[in-house]
Amino acid sequence: MKKGNLLGIGLLLAVIGSGLTWIRMEAEPEKEQAEKELHLGLTVEDNTFLPEGQNMSNNQLLDLIREDLGIHIVYDWIYSKEEFARNIDMHIACDALPDALLVEEEQYLQMLEYGQLQPVTTLYEQEVSEQVKAFVESGGEQIIETVKTGGEMMAIPFPNLIASNINVMWIRQDWLDELGLEAPRTMEEIIGVSGQFVEKQMGGNGTIGILGPGIEDSLTAVGKCCFGLGPIFSAFHAYPGYWITNEDGELVYGSVQEEARQALEVLAELYQEGILDQEIFFRENIQEILEEGKVGIFFGPWWAAERLKRDMIDNKSEWQAYGAPLDAQGEYICTMPSNVNQYLVIHKKCRDPKSVIQVLNYGLQLEYGWREEERQEGPSIKAYPLGWEHDFANELEYTWIVLNNVMEGAEQEINYSRHKRLQSDIDNLKELNRYPYDHFGIEDYKEEKEDSFIRLFGILNGVRPIADQKYHPVYNEGAGIAGSGETKWKALKTLEEQTYAKIILGQESIEAFDEFVGIWEENGSPTDNWCREREQFSNQNEK
């Protein structure tokens, strides 16, 4: 059992409290007389802002790198996330890769298997800034071990922000208040409350008790996702897509366990009763139904507050987040993201790996000032070549603690300059928060501070269940290895998704789950090679 899973926060507080201030970089980078060329690949977020006249391969950020470091960035490709997912396997298979790249676990393991990477141990120890190391090592010792092969680091791993990847329950607090109801915590209570939302048509005709995934969303995915129903499965101790150790000490696949069957049976009943979204799996525009104010409950991380912006501002809807549903023993169970968010890999053909680290260090130094007002007309920091998400693993939980203390009247006695956005969050909270100061909601909204309001609302409400509530973390113990069963695995995964959807929609009875399990055991039982690989992978991670 953990409280808020606040990895390293005690250490963080001790370091900050000792009077140490955050040093942006040890020294200004020296200009080289001869300009160097560095080939990278870039994956672009949809909402990345660029001023008129600038583009992803020609912008102010790249100019600064060129001026200050003497490094000319050349992109071998610029992909959206969807394009990257479609094309990266081909690039790896053909070894058509740039000097350096940010990838996820699957791509890292493929590149490692194909011998495409060069070790980065010496680079990490001697060239990586203390700032970058602090972010990496906030993920715990295991994060470094994750990328070690034969004692050598084969990538620089950046940790996932824990609270950004855990889905909490968002609920219409004003509907609860109007009906005189307490916030539901158990599955039984959630069913009862969402049923009343629908029965009384709290959002008008077409009220949705519990919103489910749309056509582009996942039913049970963990990390960087929204609108799935994973928390409901977790309340039954069901962990679809996760490899877990059962009571007999065996590594088993969560999607084929009896607990998953129980959860599916309940979800099918909720759909049949009209409580669960009647357009689940097929809804093309979830944002539209949220903005119409027709949704009572959905599951998503703290940043789901951004999806609620128009409903809150235009409709004055009041939302609140809770750690729910609890299991039968009253525990809040969270399926946890992998320790690593992104791997910075350097191709073995790269002749100047030190330049990669210089660009990495420079970006994190630059980001601290880039969000300030004088930079507002420049390109979004999301356009930086080697990422912008790097941070302390527990940064959001720590931010919630500090902001909550501010709301309770605590005086600021610590220098927060080592944190990217914490001081600006404090300043914005002091400007926006109105009486009563121990609550932050739509009454604190100011149009000219819209983005700051939504960020603060998301953290203060959506991070609270993770930072201030005990929860039981469940980790995927055998992720990342497909090996000899890759084709077979994909076919079984497709069958799993289809079976789950058909059961929930009432197109198949619950017995279809048993048929799926039979097929899975026939083709993917623990005696199968690729399942043994997963067990070996789990054992390696424990060493």
Stockholm file with secondary structure:
# STOCKHOLM 1.0

chainA/1-543         MKKGNLLGIGLLLAVIGSGLTWIRMEAEPEKEQAEKELHLGLTVEDNTFLPEGQNMSNNQLLDLIREDLGIHIVYDWIYSKEEFARNIDMHIACDALPDALLVEEEQYLQMLEYGQLQPVTTLYEQEVSEQVKAFVESGGEQIIETVKTGGEMMAIPFPNLIASNINVMWIRQDWLDELGLEAPRTMEEIIGVSGQFVEKQMGGNGTIGILGPGIEDSLTAVGKCCFGLGPIFSAFHAYPGYWITNEDGELVYGSVQEEARQALEVLAELYQEGILDQEIFFRENIQEILEEGKVGIFFGPWWAAERLKRDMIDNKSEWQAYGAPLDAQGEYICTMPSNVNQYLVIHKKCRDPKSVIQVLNYGLQLEYGWREEERQEGPSIKAYPLGWEHDFANELEYTWIVLNNVMEGAEQEINYSRHKRLQSDIDNLKELNRYPYDHFGIEDYKEEKEDSFIRLFGILNGVRPIADQKYHPVYNEGAGIAGSGETKWKALKTLEEQTYAKIILGQESIEAFDEFVGIWEENGSPTDNWCREREQFSNQNEK
#=GR chainA/1-543 SS CEETTCTTHHHHHHHHHTTCCCCSCSSCCCCCSSCEEEEEEEEECTTCCCCTTCBTTBSHHHHHHHHHHCEEEEEEEEEEHHHHHHHHHHHHHHTCCCSEEEECHHHHHHHHHTTCBCCCHHHHHHTSCHHHHHHHHTTCHHHHHTTEETTEECSEEEECCGGGGCCEEEEEHHHHHHHTCCCCCBHHHHHHHHHHHHHTTTTSTTCEEECCCCTTSCSSCCSSCCSCCHHHHHHTTCCTTCEEECTTSCEEEGGGSHHHHHHHHHHHHHHHTTCBCTTTTTCSCHHHHHHTTCEEEEEECGGGGGGGHHHHHHHCCCEEEECCCBCTTSCCEEECCCSEEEEEEEBTTCSCHHHHHHHHHHHHHHHHHHTSGGGTTSCCGGGCTTCSCCCCTTHHHHHHHHHHHHHTTCCCCSCCTTSSSHHHHHHHHHHHCCSSTTCCSGGGCCGGGHHHHHHHHIIIIIIHHHHSSEEEEECCTTTTCCGGGHHHHHHHHHHHHHHHHHHHTTSSCTHHHHHHHHHHHHHHCTTSHHHHHHHHHHHHHHC
#=GC SS_cons         CEETTCTTHHHHHHHHHTTCCCCSCSSCCCCCSSCEEEEEEEEECTTCCCCTTCBTTBSHHHHHHHHHHCEEEEEEEEEEHHHHHHHHHHHHHHTCCCSEEEECHHHHHHHHHTTCBCCCHHHHHHTSCHHHHHHHHTTCHHHHHTTEETTEECSEEEECCGGGGCCEEEEEHHHHHHHTCCCCCBHHHHHHHHHHHHHTTTTSTTCEEECCCCTTSCSSCCSSCCSCCHHHHHHTTCCTTCEEECTTSCEEEGGGSHHHHHHHHHHHHHHHTTCBCTTTTTCSCHHHHHHTTCEEEEEECGGGGGGGHHHHHHHCCCEEEECCCBCTTSCCEEECCCSEEEEEEEBTTCSCHHHHHHHHHHHHHHHHHHTSGGGTTSCCGGGCTTCSCCCCTTHHHHHHHHHHHHHTTCCCCSCCTTSSSHHHHHHHHHHHCCSSTTCCSGGGCCGGGHHHHHHHHIIIIIIHHHHSSEEEEECCTTTTCCGGGHHHHHHHHHHHHHHHHHHHTTSSCTHHHHHHHHHHHHHHCTTSHHHHHHHHHHHHHHC
//
